[in-house]
């Protein structure tokens, strides 16, 4: 059997894996990217990922390196203000509204929001432009054998690949991570999230709004207008049984429920897509490397969708890998490179997973006294300008 040789084998063709393939390919490395599930690149198609991703400021240079930002920017909705609404009083209505404005710390928006299915469409198109990148949708990694000089990967179609570096971007149940026997710590909250798009009569004005009551946040993230109407993506986190109930409601009843939960911040909400359901967990790998292998994205860490941290943590992983690969291309996949990656990423990942876990537990508070405590803490933190600016910079990953 002929063995294929490459610089980098990327296991996983989600948004993170596709970005990694485009970035390393754009730098001239030979790249093979595989994923068992062909990407769905039409938002109306069955199984399309209806979630959105907000790329925060530090992620844009990575997208530029990958040759992706010029493709994505025309479709992106800027996020100028992050609004936190506490609706945890006796009645479901806003009692505290605090705006975190990007202009306080930067001349740019916090980030830019795009639908995940559209990201896949543009990323697959970018890979097709790169002759040194081979994308194999419908093909999985099945076995991994590593040695000091290379990693040998068996694919589900029977082919074998020898790579200097394997990047495991194959999700929370990563086959490559399991092959390396790297343990993970998983936290389950009994939560799920509904993801869908809505239209509304009031413009969002590039404000991303998190509304806290109990069960988890209800988040409205700006999207470009659709058919002349303002639109937003919604992630609605609740207990598993409540999400199941909401997902099964007739459209009219669901629209009434989501409008009430949104406190009518943008007026009556109209469902503009199907509803999809996603499990909510936190998870972190004990380490982010193995011999000739780097873990990134959800193979290394999973967080609840709060503060647009998930994929931006993944692109922070990628930024470090790109920096190390460019600094010394001959060392790609070496012990030296992977030790540096572990040192530069794992402590930051641990801190962010812990912080987001704390925020999620606070958002779930059901008792009135605990909700009052949460509101008091929000008001106190916001009122101290240096603290407010520090929190904004920390959320962006800026120093």
N, C-alpha and C positions, 0 to 999 in steps of 0.2 A: 504493500500500500504506500502510495506517495504521501510524504509528509509536507504540508504547507509550512513555509517559514515566514514569520512576520516580526516586526518590532513589538507590536502591541496587539493583544487579543482582548477585546472588551466584551464581557459577558453581561448582556442586558441592553435592550434598545428602547428603554423609556426615554423621557426627556433628558435625564442626566447622562445616560449612556450615549445617546445620539450627539449631545453637545460635546462630550469627550471625544467621540470619533471625529467630529468636524474640527475640533481644536487641534488634536494631535495630527490629523491629516493636513490641516492648513500649515502646520509647522514642518511638514515634509516627512513625517514618520510613516512607515508602512503599517496600516491599521486594518484589522478585521473586527467587525462588530456583529454579534449574533443575538437573536432574541427568538424565543419559541413562538411568540405571538406577533404576526404581522401588524404593523401600526395602522390604526384607523385614522385616516386623515380627512374625514368628512364629518362635520358636527351632527349631521342628520342621520348618520348611519347607526345601525344597531351596535351597541357596545362602545360607542364613542365616549371618550373621557370628557365629561362636561365640566370638570373642575377647571379652575384658572390658576395661573402662576403669576405672582407679582415678582418681577426681577428688581431687587433693590440695587442701589447705586453701585456697590462693589462688584456686582455680577456683570455689569455692562462691559468692562474690559475683556472678560472671558468670552462673552458673545462676540465681541469685535475680533478677538484673536481667531475665533472659529469661523469668521466670515458670515455670521448669522445676523448681526444686529441690523445691517442695512435691509435685510429681508423682513425682519420682525417689526422694526420701528413704525412703519406705516400703519400697522394694525393695533398698536399698543395704546392703551389709555393711561395717561400719567396719573400718579397718586401724589397729590400735593399735600393733603392733610389726612392724618390718621385721627379719626374721631372716636372717642370712647364714651359710650352712653351707659349710665347705670340706671336700669329700670327695675331695681330690686325692691321697690317699696311695696306697700300693701296692694296697690293697683298697678297694672302693667302700663306704666307711662314714664317718660324720662323724668328723673329727678336731679341727675347731675350729667352735664355734657361738657367734655373737655376736648379741646382740639390741640393736637400736636402738629405744628406747621413746619414743613421742611425748610421754609425760608428763615427760620430761626437759626439753622445750622449750615445751610447750603444754598447755593443759587439754583440747584436742580431739585426736581421732585424727589420724594423718597424712593420712588420706583415706577415701574410701568407694568400694567396688567395685560395678560393675553390668555385666550382659551388654550387648554392643553392640546386639544385635537389639532388646532392650527399650528401650534409649535411643532408637532410631529410632521405635519405636512411640509413646512418650510425646512425643517432639519433634514428630512429624507431628500428633499430636492437639493439641498446643499451637498450632501454626501455624493449625490450623482455627479456633481461637478468635479469631484476630487479623484483623479485616476489612481492614487495610492491608497484609497479607502475601499474596502469591500464590505458591503452590508448584506447580511444573510438573514432576512426575515423568515420566520418559520423554522429556524434551526436553533437548537439549544446546546449548551455545554453540558456534558454528562459525566465526564471524569476529569480529574486533575492530578497530574504527577509532577512534582517539582524536584529540581536538582540545582546545584549552585550556579550553573551556567544558563539554564533555560527552564521554562515550564512547558510541559506537554499536555495538551488539552484534546480530549476526544469529543467530537460533535455528534449530535443525534443522527446525522445523515451518514455516519460512519467514517468521515474524514478525521484526520489528525492534524493538529496545528502545533508547531513549536514556536514559542514566543519568548522574547526577552523579558516582557512584563505582561502579566494578566491583570486587568482592572475588573474587579468584581463590582458591577453596578446592577446586579440581578435581583434587587428587591429584598424585602424583609425576610424572605425564606431562602436566601441566597444559596444556590447549589455550590458555588465556589467557596463560600465561607464554611459551609458544612464539610466540604472536602478537606479543608485545612483544620477542622475540629476547633474552630474559634468559638467559645461560648458567647452567649448574649444574655443580657438582663432585660426582661420584658415586664412592663407595667400595663395592666388592663384596667380600664375605668368603667366598664359597663356602658360605654358610650358608642354611638355611631353618628355619622354625619350625612345629612342630605345635601346634595350638590345640584344646583340648577341655575337657570338664568331667568331674570324677570325684566319686564319693562315697567315704567312708572311715569306719572305725569310731571313730577318735579325733577329738574336736572340734578345730577349728583355733584356737579361742580368739582369733579376730580377729588372728591372726599371719600375715603374708605372708612366705613362705619362699623364698629363692633358694639353690639347691644348686649349687655349683660343683665340677666335676671336669675335664672337657675338652669341647671342641666347642661350648660355650656353656652358659648357665645353664638349670637346670630349675626353673621358678618355680611355686609353688602360691599362689594368691591367694584369700582367703576369699569364698565365696558364701553367701547364706542357705540354711538347711537345705532339703532336698528330700525329701518323703515320710518325714519323721522322721529322715533321715540327714544328718550333716554333709557339706557339699559344698565343693569348691574348683574354680576355673578353673586350668588348666595351660597354660603356654607352655613348650615343650621345644625348645630351639635346638640344632641339630647341623649337621654337614656335609650338603650337598644329597643325596649318595648314601645317607647313613645315614637321613635323614628319609624318603626314598623307600622304603627297606627297612622302616622302622618303620610307615609308613602302610599298607603292604601286608600286615602280619602279621595272622593270625587274632586275634580278640578275646582269647582266652585267653592266647596268646603275648604279645600287646601288653600286657595287664594285668600279666603277669609281668615284662616288660621295664621298664615304667614304675614298678612297685613297687620293683624293684631300683635303678633310677636315683634314686628318691626317698629311698633309704636307709631306707625304711619309717618315715619321720618321723611319718606319720599312720596307720600300719598299712597293710594291703593295700589297694591302690587298685582301684576298680571303675569302668570306663568308663561315663559317664552321658550321653554325646552322641556324635555322629559326630566323626570327626577331620578337621580342615581344615589345609591347608598354605599357608604364606605366605613369600615371599622376604624376606631380610634384607639391607638396604643402609643406608648413610648417604648423605645427599644434602643439599646446601645451594645455594640460589640466590645468584648474585653480588650481587644486590640484591633488596629486597623490595617495590619500587615501580616503576611506570611511569606514564606520563601518565594521570591519572584512574583509576589502578588500584593496588590493594594486594594483594600476595601474602600468604596466611596458610596455616597448617597445612602439609600435605604438598606443596603447591605451592611452599612456601618452604623447608621443611626436613623431612627424614626421618631418624629414628634407630632403632637396634635397640631392642626392647622391654625395656629395662633401667631399673629405678628409676622406673617409671611416668611417664617424662618426655614421651613423644610427644604425646598429646593435651593434656596440661597446658601444654606449650609453645605449642600452637595456641590455647588459651584465653587464654594470656598475650598473644599477638598480638591476639586479639579485645578483651581488656581495654583495651589501649592505643588501639585504633581507637574503642571506645565512649567512652573518656575524651576523646579529641580531638573526636569528633563532638558530644558534649554541651557541651564547653567553648565551641565556636563552630559551631553548626549551619550557618551561612551559608558556612563554609569547607569543608564536606564535599567531598572529592575534589580540593581545591585543591593547588597546589604546596606551600603552607605546611603544610597538614595532612600530606601524604605525606612531606615532608622530615622532619617531626617523628617520624612513625612509623618511618621508616628509622633515624633516630638512636637512638630509644629501644629498638628491637628487635634490630637486626642484630648488634651486638657480643655481646649476650647469647646470641643464637642460635648464633653462631660458637663461643662458649666452650662451650656445652652440647653441640653436635655433636662438638667435639673431645674433651671429657671422656667422653662416652658411647662414642665410638670407642675410646678408651683402655681403658675398662672392658670393652668387648666383646672386645678383643684379649687382655686378661688372662684373661677367662673361657674363651677358646678354648685356652689353653696345654695342650699335650699331653705335653711332656717332664716327667719326674719332678722334675728340678732346678728347672724353671720353675714347676711347681705348688707346690713347696716355698717358692719365693721369694714367690709370690702369698700363700700362707698366712702367711708371716712378716710381710708388709706389712699384711695384714688385722689380725693380732694387735697390731701396733705402733700402727696408727692408732686402733683401738678402745680401747686401753689408756690413751690420753691424753684425759681427759674434755673439755677445751676443744676439742680437734680433733674428737672424736666429735660434740659438739653443733654445731660449725661445719659439719661435713659434713651433718648432718641438716637444718639450716637452709638450706644451699645446695641440697639436694635438693628442698626445698619451694619454693625461690625466695624465702625470707625473708631479711631483712637483720639 
